[in-house]
């Protein structure tokens, strides 16, 4: 008689695409997302983010910088909103640009949230919680 052994894997964290050419910003975003039990997939420019999205659409959310090499954040939003498999992904646009019109352009293109730089860590945490569905981080005991 054979014996079956069933093991249950921990659920994988929610995946969030980060597209930003600033390594300090990607580190900050990755750290905060990790606190929210999310896995970060980082693209250092718009073209790399585009390639990632073409290969894999399984993202809980996307955080895009407005100004990146090769492909701007608004162009990525337009691409994501034109692809049926990417339409459902909430998008937060972040930018250091000071043109107030960029906020309305972002929302018109399909962004879910807009966060101008500089911002506080608390503002970023709140925006990320809103973006991924208002989930609170789970406190882990040591």
C-alpha angles and dihedrals in degrees: 000000000000123000122221122214117195121193126186119216122217110259111262115249120257111270122232124187114224116194111184133127093212111092092200091055093046090051091051092047093046091050094050093044090052088055087054090053092252129137115226125219107194128206117186095206141015096261092055090049090051091053092048091051092048090054099040131020097178099112128133090207144340129229112199132186113225096224117045135145119270097003128030125226093249090055090053091051091052090050093048093048092049094053115079093212092053100040095092095057112105112228131207117196118207125188146166090206113117099210105115090204088072090072093057090042089053094050091044089053091052108271116155096204138013125204120183119209133271096053134156123250088246091055090049093047091050093048091049092049089051091047096051096041108280093285115165118223115257112239110232122208119221 
